[in-house]
Amino acid sequence: MREVIKQVTVKELYDILQAKSKKPVSREDFLFQLMNSFLLSPALELRFHDREKANIDLIYVLKHSEIANALEPEQKPPAPRS
Amino acid sequence: MLIDVTLCRGRIQQALLHKEAIVFGMTRGPHKDNLKPDKEQVELSREISKLCWRLLEGPADIFWDDDVGEVMARYEKESGSRPKEPANFWPLWTIEDAIVWIRKQGCDVHAVYQFAETGHADIYFRLEDGNLAFEKGGNLLDALLTFILKKLKSGAECEKS
């Protein structure tokens, strides 16, 4: 089986998952699940295997710093001054 | 789930960003010599994982299970349609892990007595201050893990006070 490795961001991985998953999953849920995976196996990188391809093991690599960045609370734009 | 993610979120993020090695999470797949840990080891490892973690240098394999609708740990061996053995599951220490951790804390194993009849082990540890501490367990690993757990608990209490 051929192994294809691609480095991705959390957002890219989420978009890939959204496209292939039959059930919709919210970004918050996905992040929570990634966190859970990280808690169970706190590795320097998470390797997400795309199991759909028959002869290719397509692996999306997510660096742990990426997960950390994804956990940053979204920056809200400053409220306009009146 | 091992840890309340919502409570630890900030701490996890801080550790991730700073690549802290021994802040939280000691997790690894079962060692080849330790494929069938006893209940005691599983419990001790679980307790330790709540207090101490370590980033794994190797990758953690995951996949999306569309049936369950969740990210799952990828399994090493697959038979039929359902996977059986997890590639990366949770925290099981090996004897080597335990000794490395103990030495990193400035302690060391001073003397070990393992009893052939029962298999249980008595271990004397040399502490940072040179004093000796005694620990016993159903086997070597149990005794090492019990020592680690007590050390982590006393460390956590010191931090609180």
gemmi code that builds the backbone of each chain (N, CA, C; Angstrom):
import gemmi

chains = {
    "A": [
        ("MET", (0.845, -1.202, 0.000), (0.000, 0.000, 0.000), (0.881, 1.254, 0.000)),
        ("ARG", (0.542, 2.192, -0.877), (1.347, 3.409, -0.977), (0.893, 4.401, 0.104)),
        ("GLU", (1.872, 5.063, 0.683), (1.566, 6.022, 1.750), (1.749, 7.446, 1.216)),
        ("VAL", (0.729, 8.229, 1.305), (0.842, 9.631, 0.880), (0.609, 10.507, 2.105)),
        ("ILE", (1.591, 11.360, 2.402), (1.488, 12.175, 3.616), (1.352, 13.644, 3.249)),
        ("LYS", (0.413, 14.295, 3.866), (0.195, 15.709, 3.570), (0.011, 16.467, 4.880)),
        ("GLN", (0.772, 17.542, 5.029), (0.621, 18.335, 6.252), (-0.550, 19.304, 6.098)),
        ("VAL", (-1.395, 19.355, 7.107), (-2.587, 20.208, 7.021), (-2.767, 21.031, 8.296)),
        ("THR", (-3.626, 22.025, 8.175), (-4.018, 22.779, 9.369), (-5.327, 22.173, 9.892)),
        ("VAL", (-5.721, 22.587, 11.071), (-6.967, 22.067, 11.642), (-8.145, 22.429, 10.731)),
        ("LYS", (-8.110, 23.645, 10.215), (-9.214, 24.092, 9.356), (-9.289, 23.230, 8.093)),
        ("GLU", (-8.116, 22.996, 7.485), (-8.089, 22.168, 6.274), (-8.608, 20.764, 6.566)),
        ("LEU", (-8.172, 20.227, 7.690), (-8.604, 18.870, 8.043), (-10.113, 18.841, 8.288)),
        ("TYR", (-10.607, 19.877, 8.918), (-12.046, 19.967, 9.176), (-12.818, 20.011, 7.851)),
        ("ASP", (-12.314, 20.809, 6.905), (-12.981, 20.909, 5.595), (-12.962, 19.565, 4.860)),
        ("ILE", (-11.830, 18.865, 4.948), (-11.712, 17.549, 4.304), (-12.734, 16.591, 4.905)),
        ("LEU", (-12.811, 16.643, 6.221), (-13.732, 15.751, 6.926), (-15.184, 16.075, 6.582)),
        ("GLN", (-15.493, 17.339, 6.539), (-16.852, 17.765, 6.209), (-17.256, 17.224, 4.838)),
        ("ALA", (-16.292, 17.258, 3.900), (-16.587, 16.832, 2.541), (-16.837, 15.323, 2.467)),
        ("LYS", (-16.138, 14.568, 3.314), (-16.275, 13.113, 3.173), (-17.270, 12.490, 4.157)),
        ("SER", (-17.609, 13.209, 5.202), (-18.478, 12.631, 6.216), (-19.947, 12.726, 5.812)),
        ("LYS", (-20.666, 11.654, 6.124), (-22.102, 11.672, 5.817), (-22.852, 12.518, 6.843)),
        ("LYS", (-22.341, 12.459, 8.079), (-23.001, 13.242, 9.128), (-22.293, 14.577, 9.296)),
        ("PRO", (-23.049, 15.641, 9.354), (-22.380, 16.930, 9.570), (-21.810, 17.005, 10.990)),
        ("VAL", (-20.661, 17.620, 11.108), (-20.053, 17.762, 12.430), (-19.642, 19.216, 12.608)),
        ("SER", (-19.934, 19.747, 13.781), (-19.611, 21.160, 13.992), (-18.115, 21.300, 14.249)),
        ("ARG", (-17.597, 22.483, 13.967), (-16.168, 22.731, 14.150), (-15.801, 22.541, 15.632)),
        ("GLU", (-16.707, 22.991, 16.508), (-16.455, 22.884, 17.948), (-16.352, 21.412, 18.371)),
        ("ASP", (-17.265, 20.584, 17.822), (-17.230, 19.144, 18.130), (-15.951, 18.514, 17.617)),
        ("PHE", (-15.594, 18.919, 16.408), (-14.393, 18.348, 15.793), (-13.156, 18.706, 16.624)),
        ("LEU", (-13.099, 19.953, 17.024), (-11.971, 20.397, 17.856), (-11.934, 19.623, 19.167)),
        ("PHE", (-13.104, 19.453, 19.736), (-13.214, 18.717, 20.999), (-12.690, 17.285, 20.827)),
        ("GLN", (-13.046, 16.689, 19.696), (-12.608, 15.311, 19.442), (-11.106, 15.240, 19.190)),
        ("LEU", (-10.590, 16.254, 18.516), (-9.138, 16.297, 18.308), (-8.420, 16.416, 19.647)),
        ("MET", (-8.992, 17.268, 20.483), (-8.425, 17.461, 21.821), (-8.423, 16.152, 22.595)),
        ("ASN", (-9.549, 15.455, 22.461), (-9.679, 14.176, 23.141), (-8.634, 13.189, 22.653)),
        ("SER", (-8.456, 13.165, 21.330), (-7.433, 12.274, 20.748), (-6.072, 12.664, 21.268)),
        ("PHE", (-5.863, 13.964, 21.375), (-4.574, 14.431, 21.861), (-4.381, 14.040, 23.326)),
        ("LEU", (-5.461, 14.130, 24.082), (-5.365, 13.756, 25.498), (-5.057, 12.275, 25.660)),
        ("LEU", (-5.650, 11.499, 24.775), (-5.407, 10.055, 24.854), (-4.012, 9.698, 24.366)),
        ("SER", (-3.543, 10.417, 23.382), (-2.197, 10.179, 22.842), (-1.522, 11.518, 22.585)),
        ("PRO", (-0.951, 12.108, 23.611), (-0.402, 13.449, 23.426), (0.900, 13.435, 22.623)),
        ("ALA", (0.763, 13.272, 21.327), (1.936, 13.145, 20.464), (2.291, 14.486, 19.837)),
        ("LEU", (3.499, 14.560, 19.308), (3.918, 15.790, 18.640), (3.119, 16.028, 17.363)),
        ("GLU", (2.593, 14.972, 16.811), (1.710, 15.155, 15.659), (0.621, 14.098, 15.636)),
        ("LEU", (-0.528, 14.515, 15.135), (-1.626, 13.571, 14.950), (-1.647, 13.197, 13.465)),
        ("ARG", (-1.736, 11.923, 13.191), (-1.800, 11.473, 11.796), (-3.217, 10.983, 11.535)),
        ("PHE", (-3.914, 11.730, 10.687), (-5.310, 11.410, 10.388), (-5.336, 10.554, 9.123)),
        ("HIS", (-5.784, 9.319, 9.269), (-5.788, 8.398, 8.125), (-7.110, 8.472, 7.375)),
        ("ASP", (-7.002, 8.716, 6.087), (-8.182, 8.692, 5.239), (-8.354, 7.253, 4.767)),
        ("ARG", (-9.351, 6.597, 5.323), (-9.474, 5.163, 5.081), (-10.244, 4.831, 3.807)),
        ("GLU", (-10.666, 5.866, 3.096), (-11.498, 5.607, 1.927), (-10.734, 5.004, 0.752)),
        ("LYS", (-9.500, 5.446, 0.594), (-8.735, 5.016, -0.584), (-8.278, 3.561, -0.415)),
        ("ALA", (-8.496, 2.783, -1.483), (-8.205, 1.350, -1.397), (-6.707, 1.057, -1.351)),
        ("ASN", (-5.958, 1.624, -2.290), (-4.536, 1.257, -2.376), (-3.599, 2.334, -1.859)),
        ("ILE", (-4.190, 3.415, -1.411), (-3.341, 4.502, -0.909), (-3.709, 4.777, 0.539)),
        ("ASP", (-2.703, 4.827, 1.381), (-2.956, 5.252, 2.757), (-2.670, 6.751, 2.788)),
        ("LEU", (-3.738, 7.510, 2.682), (-3.594, 8.966, 2.646), (-3.592, 9.479, 4.085)),
        ("ILE", (-2.474, 10.096, 4.470), (-2.334, 10.523, 5.864), (-2.216, 12.040, 5.937)),
        ("TYR", (-3.113, 12.645, 6.658), (-3.024, 14.085, 6.898), (-2.343, 14.291, 8.248)),
        ("VAL", (-1.259, 15.031, 8.210), (-0.488, 15.223, 9.436), (-0.808, 16.578, 10.056)),
        ("LEU", (-1.131, 16.521, 11.313), (-1.490, 17.720, 12.051), (-0.463, 17.924, 13.159)),
        ("LYS", (0.319, 18.987, 13.050), (1.334, 19.249, 14.084), (0.644, 19.677, 15.384)),
        ("HIS", (1.273, 19.359, 16.499), (0.614, 19.675, 17.762), (0.480, 21.178, 17.966)),
        ("SER", (1.408, 21.947, 17.359), (1.297, 23.400, 17.488), (0.045, 23.905, 16.753)),
        ("GLU", (-0.328, 23.163, 15.710), (-1.535, 23.505, 14.967), (-2.774, 23.361, 15.860)),
        ("ILE", (-2.761, 22.275, 16.631), (-3.910, 22.044, 17.517), (-3.955, 23.167, 18.549)),
        ("ALA", (-2.784, 23.540, 19.035), (-2.725, 24.623, 20.012), (-3.274, 25.920, 19.422)),
        ("ASN", (-2.876, 26.198, 18.175), (-3.368, 27.422, 17.532), (-4.884, 27.388, 17.367)),
        ("ALA", (-5.383, 26.197, 17.041), (-6.823, 26.071, 16.821), (-7.606, 26.297, 18.113)),
        ("LEU", (-6.931, 26.140, 19.237), (-7.615, 26.319, 20.516), (-7.664, 27.774, 20.964)),
        ("GLU", (-6.911, 28.603, 20.270), (-6.932, 30.036, 20.595), (-8.358, 30.535, 20.482)),
        ("PRO", (-8.848, 31.234, 21.465), (-10.195, 31.800, 21.302), (-10.200, 32.774, 20.130)),
        ("GLU", (-11.287, 32.699, 19.380), (-11.345, 33.559, 18.194), (-11.273, 35.023, 18.594)),
        ("GLN", (-10.418, 35.755, 17.915), (-10.258, 37.169, 18.217), (-11.459, 37.942, 17.673)),
        ("LYS", (-12.131, 38.587, 18.594), (-13.262, 39.397, 18.130), (-12.756, 40.775, 17.744)),
        ("PRO", (-13.263, 41.315, 16.641), (-12.812, 42.654, 16.276), (-13.239, 43.663, 17.339)),
        ("PRO", (-12.414, 44.668, 17.602), (-12.785, 45.644, 18.636), (-14.083, 46.365, 18.277)),
        ("ALA", (-14.863, 46.609, 19.327), (-16.149, 47.277, 19.093), (-15.905, 48.702, 18.578)),
        ("PRO", (-16.683, 49.096, 17.575), (-16.469, 50.452, 17.040), (-16.761, 51.514, 18.097)),
        ("ARG", (-15.922, 52.517, 18.121), (-16.139, 53.585, 19.101), (-17.272, 54.486, 18.649)),
        ("SER", (-18.094, 54.841, 19.626), (-19.215, 55.700, 19.228), (-18.816, 57.168, 19.362)),
    ],
    "B": [
        ("MET", (-13.304, 9.488, 29.024), (-12.381, 10.618, 28.907), (-11.552, 10.728, 30.188)),
        ("LEU", (-10.298, 11.055, 30.038), (-9.411, 11.060, 31.192), (-9.485, 12.358, 31.980)),
        ("ILE", (-9.572, 13.450, 31.242), (-9.498, 14.751, 31.903), (-10.621, 15.630, 31.376)),
        ("ASP", (-11.152, 16.444, 32.246), (-12.179, 17.368, 31.796), (-11.543, 18.408, 30.881)),
        ("VAL", (-11.807, 18.266, 29.609), (-11.126, 19.101, 28.617), (-11.437, 20.574, 28.817)),
        ("THR", (-12.672, 20.853, 29.163), (-13.040, 22.261, 29.288), (-12.256, 22.950, 30.397)),
        ("LEU", (-12.000, 22.195, 31.481), (-11.252, 22.772, 32.590), (-9.779, 22.939, 32.241)),
        ("CYS", (-9.263, 22.013, 31.458), (-7.828, 21.982, 31.198), (-7.428, 22.727, 29.940)),
        ("ARG", (-8.400, 23.235, 29.228), (-8.125, 23.799, 27.914), (-6.941, 24.764, 27.902)),
        ("GLY", (-6.974, 25.729, 28.824), (-5.902, 26.720, 28.872), (-4.560, 26.087, 29.177)),
        ("ARG", (-4.603, 25.150, 30.101), (-3.353, 24.493, 30.505), (-2.776, 23.651, 29.363)),
        ("ILE", (-3.675, 22.969, 28.671), (-3.255, 22.128, 27.545), (-2.628, 22.999, 26.468)),
        ("GLN", (-3.306, 24.094, 26.196), (-2.813, 24.990, 25.148), (-1.440, 25.535, 25.515)),
        ("GLN", (-1.297, 25.921, 26.767), (-0.015, 26.454, 27.225), (1.092, 25.408, 27.048)),
        ("ALA", (0.762, 24.184, 27.412), (1.756, 23.111, 27.295), (2.092, 22.832, 25.835)),
        ("LEU", (1.055, 22.866, 25.008), (1.267, 22.614, 23.583), (2.178, 23.668, 22.982)),
        ("LEU", (1.904, 24.908, 23.332), (2.665, 26.003, 22.742), (4.111, 25.992, 23.209)),
        ("HIS", (4.313, 25.572, 24.442), (5.671, 25.605, 24.975), (6.373, 24.256, 24.900)),
        ("LYS", (5.711, 23.301, 24.261), (6.263, 21.954, 24.106), (6.784, 21.405, 25.433)),
        ("GLU", (5.994, 21.593, 26.466), (6.415, 21.095, 27.761), (6.429, 19.572, 27.749)),
        ("ALA", (7.418, 19.029, 28.345), (7.577, 17.579, 28.259), (6.819, 16.855, 29.357)),
        ("ILE", (7.012, 17.293, 30.581), (6.343, 16.560, 31.658), (5.421, 17.516, 32.386)),
        ("VAL", (4.355, 17.835, 31.747), (3.374, 18.679, 32.405), (2.104, 17.879, 32.564)),
        ("PHE", (1.733, 17.285, 31.523), (0.538, 16.478, 31.613), (0.619, 15.367, 30.583)),
        ("GLY", (-0.100, 14.321, 30.873), (-0.238, 13.256, 29.904), (0.946, 12.344, 29.720)),
        ("MET", (0.845, 11.205, 30.285), (1.827, 10.163, 30.019), (1.057, 9.077, 29.311)),
        ("THR", (1.196, 9.020, 28.045), (0.357, 8.103, 27.299), (1.164, 7.359, 26.254)),
        ("ARG", (0.932, 6.130, 26.156), (1.562, 5.387, 25.074), (0.825, 4.072, 24.906)),
        ("GLY", (1.073, 3.447, 23.788), (0.454, 2.148, 23.565), (1.114, 1.115, 24.448)),
        ("PRO", (0.492, -0.026, 24.599), (1.101, -1.036, 25.442), (2.441, -1.491, 24.889)),
        ("HIS", (3.391, -1.631, 25.760), (4.711, -2.089, 25.353), (4.609, -3.554, 24.945)),
        ("LYS", (5.484, -3.961, 24.025), (5.388, -5.340, 23.536), (5.568, -6.374, 24.663)),
        ("ASP", (6.316, -5.965, 25.714), (6.513, -6.891, 26.830), (5.411, -6.751, 27.874)),
        ("ASN", (4.526, -5.849, 27.600), (3.543, -5.536, 28.628), (2.151, -5.462, 28.008)),
        ("LEU", (1.867, -6.450, 27.156), (0.615, -6.382, 26.406), (-0.608, -6.654, 27.273)),
        ("LYS", (-0.373, -7.392, 28.333), (-1.513, -7.677, 29.201), (-1.235, -7.129, 30.588)),
        ("PRO", (-1.360, -5.836, 30.769), (-1.103, -5.281, 32.090), (-2.185, -5.734, 33.063)),
        ("ASP", (-1.812, -5.847, 34.323), (-2.845, -6.240, 35.275), (-3.703, -5.026, 35.628)),
        ("LYS", (-4.779, -5.318, 36.318), (-5.760, -4.283, 36.627), (-5.113, -3.149, 37.430)),
        ("GLU", (-4.230, -3.556, 38.326), (-3.554, -2.591, 39.180), (-2.746, -1.585, 38.341)),
        ("GLN", (-2.016, -2.109, 37.338), (-1.202, -1.232, 36.491), (-2.068, -0.269, 35.691)),
        ("VAL", (-3.181, -0.800, 35.202), (-4.091, 0.050, 34.430), (-4.610, 1.181, 35.309)),
        ("GLU", (-5.022, 0.823, 36.528), (-5.556, 1.825, 37.455), (-4.492, 2.860, 37.826)),
        ("LEU", (-3.283, 2.372, 38.120), (-2.197, 3.281, 38.490), (-1.860, 4.214, 37.324)),
        ("SER", (-1.785, 3.636, 36.125), (-1.473, 4.448, 34.942), (-2.553, 5.505, 34.719)),
        ("ARG", (-3.792, 5.093, 34.935), (-4.900, 6.032, 34.752), (-4.799, 7.184, 35.758)),
        ("GLU", (-4.526, 6.817, 37.007), (-4.391, 7.849, 38.045), (-3.234, 8.799, 37.724)),
        ("ILE", (-2.121, 8.213, 37.291), (-0.946, 9.029, 36.976), (-1.265, 9.977, 35.829)),
        ("SER", (-1.994, 9.476, 34.845), (-2.279, 10.303, 33.664), (-3.070, 11.553, 34.029)),
        ("LYS", (-3.768, 11.503, 35.175), (-4.524, 12.683, 35.600), (-3.591, 13.753, 36.162)),
        ("LEU", (-2.431, 13.327, 36.586), (-1.509, 14.263, 37.231), (-0.297, 14.613, 36.370)),
        ("CYS", (0.071, 13.733, 35.488), (1.314, 13.943, 34.776), (1.217, 13.445, 33.340)),
        ("TRP", (1.607, 14.300, 32.442), (1.540, 13.934, 31.032), (2.897, 14.094, 30.378)),
        ("ARG", (3.045, 13.456, 29.297), (4.267, 13.641, 28.530), (3.901, 13.585, 27.048)),
        ("LEU", (4.490, 14.505, 26.298), (4.234, 14.470, 24.860), (4.974, 13.296, 24.249)),
        ("LEU", (4.275, 12.544, 23.438), (4.922, 11.437, 22.737), (5.717, 11.982, 21.559)),
        ("GLU", (6.871, 11.417, 21.334), (7.669, 11.905, 20.201), (7.124, 11.359, 18.893)),
        ("GLY", (6.584, 10.189, 18.944), (6.035, 9.587, 17.718), (4.641, 10.127, 17.444)),
        ("PRO", (4.094, 9.811, 16.294), (2.762, 10.316, 15.977), (1.661, 9.486, 16.627)),
        ("ALA", (0.510, 10.098, 16.764), (-0.675, 9.369, 17.203), (-1.578, 9.219, 15.984)),
        ("ASP", (-1.998, 8.020, 15.705), (-2.800, 7.768, 14.509), (-4.284, 7.805, 14.821)),
        ("ILE", (-4.985, 8.589, 14.046), (-6.437, 8.687, 14.248), (-7.156, 8.563, 12.906)),
        ("PHE", (-8.432, 8.333, 12.960), (-9.242, 8.341, 11.734), (-10.660, 8.766, 12.106)),
        ("TRP", (-11.414, 9.069, 11.085), (-12.808, 9.465, 11.306), (-13.700, 8.252, 11.119)),
        ("ASP", (-14.441, 7.910, 12.151), (-15.385, 6.800, 12.037), (-16.754, 7.377, 11.730)),
        ("ASP", (-17.188, 7.162, 10.506), (-18.447, 7.778, 10.079), (-19.658, 7.143, 10.768)),
        ("ASP", (-19.529, 5.874, 11.155), (-20.651, 5.215, 11.843), (-20.885, 5.836, 13.214)),
        ("VAL", (-19.782, 6.053, 13.905), (-19.882, 6.614, 15.256), (-19.995, 8.139, 15.188)),
        ("GLY", (-19.441, 8.706, 14.106), (-19.435, 10.167, 13.977), (-18.407, 10.803, 14.882)),
        ("GLU", (-17.259, 10.105, 15.059), (-16.220, 10.634, 15.947), (-14.836, 10.322, 15.420)),
        ("VAL", (-13.885, 11.120, 15.884), (-12.484, 10.823, 15.621), (-12.079, 9.678, 16.555)),
        ("MET", (-11.456, 8.663, 15.995), (-11.070, 7.511, 16.805), (-9.573, 7.249, 16.667)),
        ("ALA", (-9.040, 6.551, 17.666), (-7.646, 6.119, 17.549), (-7.569, 5.053, 16.464)),
        ("ARG", (-6.526, 5.105, 15.657), (-6.426, 4.130, 14.570), (-5.912, 2.804, 15.132)),
        ("TYR", (-6.399, 1.767, 14.576), (-6.063, 0.446, 15.088), (-4.980, -0.205, 14.240)),
        ("GLU", (-4.136, -0.908, 14.916), (-3.005, -1.502, 14.220), (-3.414, -2.728, 13.406)),
        ("LYS", (-4.137, -3.594, 14.049), (-4.541, -4.815, 13.345), (-6.035, -4.733, 13.087)),
        ("GLU", (-6.406, -5.115, 11.909), (-7.825, -5.105, 11.616), (-8.246, -6.485, 11.158)),
        ("SER", (-9.358, -6.927, 11.674), (-9.872, -8.206, 11.185), (-11.353, -7.999, 10.909)),
        ("GLY", (-11.786, -8.460, 9.765), (-13.168, -8.229, 9.379), (-13.397, -6.748, 9.181)),
        ("SER", (-14.570, -6.291, 9.539), (-14.876, -4.891, 9.292), (-14.539, -4.016, 10.500)),
        ("ARG", (-14.382, -4.640, 11.656), (-14.145, -3.828, 12.851), (-12.708, -3.981, 13.344)),
        ("PRO", (-12.087, -2.898, 13.698), (-10.729, -2.981, 14.222), (-10.691, -3.610, 15.619)),
        ("LYS", (-9.547, -4.176, 15.957), (-9.459, -4.827, 17.264), (-8.443, -4.196, 18.199)),
        ("GLU", (-7.211, -4.088, 17.714), (-6.161, -3.609, 18.606), (-5.888, -2.122, 18.380)),
        ("PRO", (-5.981, -1.311, 19.399), (-5.697, 0.106, 19.177), (-4.211, 0.367, 18.958)),
        ("ALA", (-3.904, 1.251, 18.003), (-2.511, 1.590, 17.740), (-1.995, 2.503, 18.842)),
        ("ASN", (-2.790, 3.443, 19.179), (-2.430, 4.347, 20.267), (-3.591, 4.391, 21.230)),
        ("PHE", (-3.426, 3.752, 22.313), (-4.484, 3.860, 23.299), (-3.859, 4.446, 24.526)),
        ("TRP", (-4.505, 4.323, 25.637), (-3.974, 5.157, 26.679), (-3.091, 4.475, 27.683)),
        ("PRO", (-2.717, 5.367, 28.602), (-1.506, 5.350, 29.384), (-1.118, 4.045, 30.035)),
        ("LEU", (-0.170, 3.439, 29.495), (0.404, 2.283, 30.157), (1.903, 2.520, 30.227)),
        ("TRP", (2.386, 2.487, 31.407), (3.822, 2.709, 31.591), (4.561, 1.384, 31.452)),
        ("THR", (5.799, 1.500, 31.066), (6.668, 0.333, 31.114), (7.648, 0.557, 32.257)),
        ("ILE", (8.389, -0.480, 32.596), (9.383, -0.340, 33.670), (10.409, 0.729, 33.287)),
        ("GLU", (10.822, 0.706, 32.003), (11.810, 1.709, 31.548), (11.271, 3.125, 31.704)),
        ("ASP", (10.030, 3.333, 31.279), (9.399, 4.656, 31.421), (9.487, 5.127, 32.857)),
        ("ALA", (9.096, 4.204, 33.740), (9.004, 4.556, 35.154), (10.385, 4.943, 35.692)),
        ("ILE", (11.396, 4.154, 35.355), (12.740, 4.441, 35.874), (13.264, 5.766, 35.315)),
        ("VAL", (13.038, 6.000, 34.031), (13.488, 7.262, 33.428), (12.822, 8.443, 34.142)),
        ("TRP", (11.526, 8.316, 34.375), (10.790, 9.404, 35.029), (11.338, 9.648, 36.429)),
        ("ILE", (11.542, 8.578, 37.167), (12.028, 8.688, 38.552), (13.395, 9.375, 38.573)),
        ("ARG", (14.259, 8.999, 37.634), (15.603, 9.614, 37.595), (15.528, 11.086, 37.220)),
        ("LYS", (14.587, 11.412, 36.346), (14.432, 12.834, 35.969), (14.024, 13.684, 37.160)),
        ("GLN", (13.376, 13.053, 38.125), (12.951, 13.801, 39.311), (14.075, 13.907, 40.342)),
        ("GLY", (15.228, 13.368, 40.019), (16.356, 13.436, 40.938), (16.384, 12.292, 41.934)),
        ("CYS", (15.502, 11.319, 41.759), (15.484, 10.145, 42.636), (16.094, 8.969, 41.866)),
        ("ASP", (16.232, 7.863, 42.562), (16.718, 6.670, 41.855), (16.282, 5.428, 42.608)),
        ("VAL", (16.364, 4.324, 41.926), (16.051, 3.062, 42.579), (17.301, 2.632, 43.331)),
        ("HIS", (17.152, 2.408, 44.625), (18.309, 2.075, 45.455), (18.473, 0.554, 45.566)),
        ("ALA", (17.402, -0.134, 45.861), (17.479, -1.593, 45.967), (16.121, -2.204, 45.637)),
        ("VAL", (16.170, -3.342, 44.985), (14.924, -4.008, 44.605), (14.942, -5.445, 45.127)),
        ("TYR", (13.859, -5.824, 45.752), (13.710, -7.218, 46.183), (12.455, -7.772, 45.526)),
        ("GLN", (12.666, -8.775, 44.694), (11.486, -9.390, 44.077), (11.365, -10.813, 44.608)),
        ("PHE", (10.180, -11.162, 45.051), (9.987, -12.449, 45.694), (9.459, -13.470, 44.699)),
        ("ALA", (10.257, -14.523, 44.538), (9.968, -15.504, 43.490), (8.607, -16.167, 43.685)),
        ("GLU", (8.267, -16.437, 44.908), (7.044, -17.195, 45.153), (5.778, -16.426, 44.753)),
        ("THR", (5.718, -15.194, 45.202), (4.504, -14.406, 44.937), (4.693, -13.439, 43.769)),
        ("GLY", (5.914, -13.098, 43.451), (6.189, -12.143, 42.369), (6.162, -10.707, 42.849)),
        ("HIS", (5.756, -10.500, 44.111), (5.654, -9.115, 44.562), (7.034, -8.501, 44.788)),
        ("ALA", (7.074, -7.189, 44.749), (8.372, -6.508, 44.798), (8.402, -5.475, 45.906)),
        ("ASP", (9.551, -5.403, 46.568), (9.821, -4.326, 47.535), (10.926, -3.471, 46.930)),
        ("ILE", (10.705, -2.176, 46.873), (11.729, -1.302, 46.289), (12.076, -0.189, 47.275)),
        ("TYR", (13.366, 0.032, 47.418), (13.832, 1.192, 48.182), (14.284, 2.245, 47.179)),
        ("PHE", (13.774, 3.446, 47.332), (14.136, 4.554, 46.435), (15.029, 5.526, 47.184)),
        ("ARG", (15.994, 6.049, 46.474), (16.786, 7.131, 47.055), (16.164, 8.449, 46.592)),
        ("LEU", (15.789, 9.258, 47.539), (15.102, 10.514, 47.208), (16.105, 11.626, 46.905)),
        ("GLU", (15.571, 12.777, 46.460), (16.425, 13.923, 46.096), (17.343, 14.331, 47.243)),
        ("ASP", (16.803, 14.235, 48.490), (17.594, 14.684, 49.646), (18.504, 13.586, 50.198)),
        ("GLY", (18.557, 12.453, 49.517), (19.442, 11.379, 49.949), (18.769, 10.364, 50.863)),
        ("ASN", (17.586, 10.693, 51.356), (16.872, 9.749, 52.219), (16.322, 8.586, 51.399)),
        ("LEU", (15.968, 7.530, 52.084), (15.398, 6.372, 51.394), (13.886, 6.326, 51.611)),
        ("ALA", (13.190, 5.852, 50.592), (11.739, 5.645, 50.721), (11.455, 4.215, 50.294)),
        ("PHE", (10.450, 3.630, 50.917), (10.117, 2.240, 50.624), (8.766, 2.160, 49.934)),
        ("GLU", (8.690, 1.277, 48.968), (7.402, 1.058, 48.306), (7.281, -0.412, 47.955)),
        ("LYS", (6.081, -0.944, 48.040), (5.907, -2.337, 47.626), (4.750, -2.439, 46.637)),
        ("GLY", (4.756, -3.506, 45.859), (3.692, -3.680, 44.876), (3.560, -5.141, 44.496)),
        ("GLY", (2.486, -5.450, 43.772), (2.243, -6.815, 43.333), (3.339, -7.317, 42.408)),
        ("ASN", (3.990, -6.398, 41.719), (5.153, -6.719, 40.903), (6.009, -5.451, 40.804)),
        ("LEU", (7.102, -5.540, 40.043), (8.029, -4.402, 39.965), (7.347, -3.130, 39.484)),
        ("LEU", (6.606, -3.277, 38.389), (5.988, -2.092, 37.796), (4.964, -1.462, 38.738)),
        ("ASP", (4.188, -2.292, 39.397), (3.202, -1.759, 40.353), (3.886, -0.904, 41.417)),
        ("ALA", (4.996, -1.422, 41.923), (5.706, -0.697, 42.985), (6.259, 0.625, 42.445)),
        ("LEU", (6.812, 0.588, 41.231), (7.363, 1.819, 40.631), (6.252, 2.847, 40.411)),
        ("LEU", (5.132, 2.373, 39.892), (4.030, 3.290, 39.601), (3.409, 3.855, 40.877)),
        ("THR", (3.348, 3.033, 41.908), (2.817, 3.525, 43.181), (3.702, 4.649, 43.708)),
        ("PHE", (5.007, 4.464, 43.583), (5.939, 5.508, 44.018), (5.721, 6.794, 43.205)),
        ("ILE", (5.606, 6.639, 41.882), (5.411, 7.806, 41.006), (4.125, 8.542, 41.372)),
        ("LEU", (3.069, 7.766, 41.565), (1.782, 8.376, 41.894), (1.856, 9.153, 43.204)),
        ("LYS", (2.495, 8.561, 44.215), (2.615, 9.246, 45.511), (3.432, 10.519, 45.354)),
        ("LYS", (4.467, 10.433, 44.538), (5.348, 11.589, 44.335), (4.573, 12.716, 43.641)),
        ("LEU", (3.799, 12.340, 42.652), (3.004, 13.348, 41.941), (1.964, 13.971, 42.864)),
        ("LYS", (1.338, 13.136, 43.674), (0.317, 13.649, 44.590), (0.935, 14.599, 45.611)),
        ("SER", (2.102, 14.228, 46.128), (2.726, 15.115, 47.120), (3.169, 16.409, 46.442)),
        ("GLY", (3.620, 16.306, 45.191), (4.009, 17.513, 44.431), (2.824, 18.425, 44.218)),
        ("ALA", (1.682, 17.808, 43.871), (0.466, 18.603, 43.625), (0.016, 19.295, 44.900)),
        ("GLU", (0.150, 18.597, 46.040), (-0.247, 19.196, 47.313), (0.667, 20.359, 47.684)),
        ("CYS", (1.984, 20.186, 47.394), (2.932, 21.277, 47.665), (2.561, 22.514, 46.858)),
        ("GLU", (2.191, 22.271, 45.576), (1.823, 23.409, 44.707), (0.618, 24.145, 45.265)),
        ("LYS", (-0.366, 23.355, 45.772), (-1.601, 23.958, 46.309), (-1.270, 24.840, 47.513)),
        ("SER", (-0.416, 24.307, 48.406), (-0.127, 25.057, 49.619), (0.937, 26.113, 49.294)),
    ],
}
model = gemmi.Model(1)
for chain_id, residues in chains.items():
    chain = gemmi.Chain(chain_id)
    for i, (resn, *xyz) in enumerate(residues, 1):
        res = gemmi.Residue()
        res.name, res.seqid = resn, gemmi.SeqId(i, " ")
        for name, pos in zip(("N", "CA", "C"), xyz):
            atom = gemmi.Atom()
            atom.name, atom.element = name, gemmi.Element(name[0])
            atom.pos, atom.b_iso = gemmi.Position(*pos), 0.0
            res.add_atom(atom)
        chain.add_residue(res)
    model.add_chain(chain)
structure = gemmi.Structure()
structure.add_model(model)
structure.setup_entities()
